[in-house]
Amino acid sequence: MSGFTLVEILVVMTLMSMVMLALGAAMRTIAQTEERVDQRLQRADDMRVATGFLSSTLGRISPRKSAAPTQVGQSLYLFAGAQSTVMWLGVMPARYGAGGRYFFRLSLESAGLNPALVIRFVPWNGNAVFPDWGQAESRVLVANATGFALEYADEDGSSIAWLPQWAEAQRLPTRVRISVRTPAGDWPFLTIAMRQLPAGDNGRGGFVFGPE
């Protein structure tokens, strides 16, 4: 009665081991590829939501004056633009909830164990000073953001200069440029045109419809 020799058994076992290793490597590659695709899709979705929200809210600012005493280089308006934080009075589009005028602040904050790009907002009730931001509602726009910077456009009609801080007291910037850094890489620059609401608009809320 014939059978397999020890050498033949060892050869078969070796071949089977190589096949299993190849299959395991292929499965790991497929899993890693799917994970990278999911990360890219999630990053693209986060970017779309964040840029859409910022374009809608920071894209319409109020030229109302501040009632607080101003220092040299401080804006006379309800607007404060630094390299890492910007505060303004603008419009919350109705598609994000209750529309109307709100105070906003955009900055990098601690969110759990990691920093995040957070926007805070408070309904405007006619006050001419910024609110207590500790009592404001907040929304995380970019989780685990490792860097965030702002630049403001100073235009004179013929040229443009990008400033890390807005120190012009008599006028508001026309555009703001936002950069965000994450562990997955830097986002493309987001440049938002800051359209001013009518200076004589005395509305204190209400709903705003449409993609404004």
C-alpha positions in Angstrom: 0.0 0.0 0.0 1.6 3.3 -1.2 1.5 6.6 0.8 3.1 10.0 1.0 6.7 10.4 2.0 7.8 12.8 4.7 9.4 15.1 2.1 6.2 15.3 0.0 4.2 16.2 3.1 6.6 18.9 4.0 6.5 20.3 0.5 2.7 20.4 0.5 2.6 22.1 4.0 5.2 24.6 2.8 3.1 25.4 -0.3 -0.1 25.7 1.8 1.7 28.1 4.2 2.8 30.3 1.4 -0.7 30.4 -0.1 -2.1 31.3 3.3 0.5 34.1 3.8 -0.3 35.5 0.3 -4.1 35.4 1.1 -3.5 37.1 4.5 -1.4 39.8 2.9 -4.0 40.4 0.2 -6.8 40.7 2.8 -4.7 43.2 4.8 -4.1 45.2 1.7 -7.8 45.3 0.8 -8.7 46.3 4.4 -6.1 49.1 4.5 -7.2 50.4 1.1 -10.9 50.5 2.2 -9.8 52.3 5.4 -7.9 54.9 3.5 -10.8 55.4 1.1 -13.2 55.8 4.1 -10.8 58.3 5.7 -10.6 60.3 2.5 -14.4 60.3 2.1 -14.8 61.3 5.7 -12.3 64.1 5.3 -14.0 65.3 2.1 -17.4 65.3 3.9 -16.0 67.1 6.9 -14.5 69.7 4.6 -17.7 70.2 2.7 -19.8 70.7 5.8 -17.3 73.0 7.5 -16.7 75.2 4.5 -20.4 75.4 3.7 -21.2 76.5 7.2 -18.4 79.0 7.4 -19.2 80.5 3.9 -22.8 81.0 5.0 -22.1 82.6 8.4 -18.9 84.4 7.9 -20.0 85.5 4.5 -22.5 88.0 5.9 -21.4 90.3 8.6 -23.0 93.3 10.3 -21.4 96.8 10.2 -22.8 97.7 13.6 -20.6 99.6 16.0 -19.5 98.3 19.3 -20.5 100.1 22.5 -17.4 99.1 24.4 -14.5 101.6 24.8 -12.0 101.0 22.0 -8.2 100.9 22.3 -5.7 102.0 19.7 -5.9 99.6 16.7 -9.2 98.0 17.9 -12.1 97.9 15.5 -15.1 100.3 16.1 -17.4 97.5 14.9 -18.7 94.3 16.4 -15.8 92.5 14.8 -12.5 91.3 16.2 -10.0 89.5 13.9 -6.9 87.9 15.3 -4.6 85.2 13.8 -6.2 82.4 15.8 -9.7 83.7 16.6 -12.4 85.8 14.9 -15.6 87.2 16.4 -18.4 88.9 14.5 -22.1 89.7 14.3 -23.7 88.0 11.3 -26.6 85.9 10.1 -27.4 82.3 10.9 -29.1 80.8 7.8 -32.4 79.2 8.6 -31.3 75.8 7.1 -29.0 75.4 10.1 -31.7 76.0 12.7 -33.3 79.2 13.9 -32.3 81.9 11.5 -31.6 85.5 12.3 -28.7 87.5 13.7 -26.1 85.9 15.9 -22.8 86.6 17.6 -20.2 84.2 16.4 -16.7 83.2 17.5 -14.4 80.8 15.5 -11.3 79.4 17.2 -9.3 76.4 18.1 -10.5 74.8 21.4 -9.9 71.7 23.4 -12.5 69.1 22.7 -11.9 66.0 24.8 -8.3 64.8 24.3 -7.7 66.6 21.0 -8.0 70.2 19.8 -10.8 71.0 17.4 -12.0 73.9 15.3 -15.1 75.2 17.1 -17.7 77.8 16.3 -19.7 79.4 19.1 -22.9 81.3 18.6 -25.4 83.3 20.6 -28.6 85.0 19.3 -28.2 88.7 19.0 -30.6 90.6 21.3 -29.6 94.1 20.4 -26.5 94.2 22.5 -23.5 96.2 21.2 -20.9 94.1 23.1 -19.8 90.5 22.6 -21.4 88.0 24.9 -20.0 85.6 27.5 -18.7 82.9 25.2 -18.7 80.3 28.0 -22.5 80.3 27.9 -22.8 80.1 24.1 -23.8 77.1 22.0 -21.0 75.5 20.2 -20.4 73.2 17.2 -17.3 71.3 16.3 -16.5 72.0 12.6 -13.2 70.1 12.4 -12.4 67.4 15.0 -8.7 66.8 15.8 -7.5 70.0 14.1 -3.8 70.4 14.8 -3.6 73.9 13.4 -5.7 76.9 12.5 -4.9 80.4 11.2 -6.7 83.4 9.8 -5.7 86.2 7.5 -7.7 89.3 6.6 -7.7 91.1 3.2 -6.9 94.8 3.2 -7.8 96.1 -0.2 -7.4 99.6 -1.6 -8.8 99.0 -5.1 -5.5 98.4 -6.8 -3.7 95.9 -4.5 -4.4 93.5 -1.7 -2.5 92.7 1.5 -3.2 89.7 3.7 -2.9 90.6 7.4 -2.6 88.1 10.3 -4.6 90.5 12.5 -7.2 93.1 11.6 -6.2 96.4 13.2 -8.2 98.8 11.0 -10.6 100.6 13.3 -12.6 102.5 10.6 -13.5 99.7 8.2 -14.1 96.0 8.0 -12.1 93.4 6.0 -13.5 92.4 2.6 -12.3 88.8 2.7 -10.9 86.3 5.2 -8.6 83.4 4.4 -8.7 80.3 6.6 -6.1 77.6 6.8 -6.7 74.3 8.7 -4.2 71.6 9.5 -5.2 68.0 10.5 -3.2 64.8 11.0 -4.4 63.7 7.5 -2.9 66.8 6.0 -3.5 70.5 5.3 -6.8 71.6 3.9 -6.8 73.9 0.9 -7.1 77.6 1.8 -10.7 78.7 2.2 -11.2 82.3 1.2 -14.6 83.9 2.1 -15.9 87.2 0.8 -17.3 89.1 3.8 -20.4 90.8 2.5 -21.8 93.5 4.8 -25.4 93.6 5.8 -27.3 96.9 5.2 -26.0 99.4 7.8 -29.6 100.7 8.4 -31.0 97.2 9.1 -32.4 97.2 12.6 -33.8 93.7 12.6 -33.2 91.6 15.7 -33.7 88.2 14.4 -36.3 86.4 12.4 -35.8 83.7 9.8 -33.6 84.0 6.8 -34.4 81.6 3.9 -32.2 80.7 1.1 -28.5 80.1 0.7 -27.3 83.4 2.1 
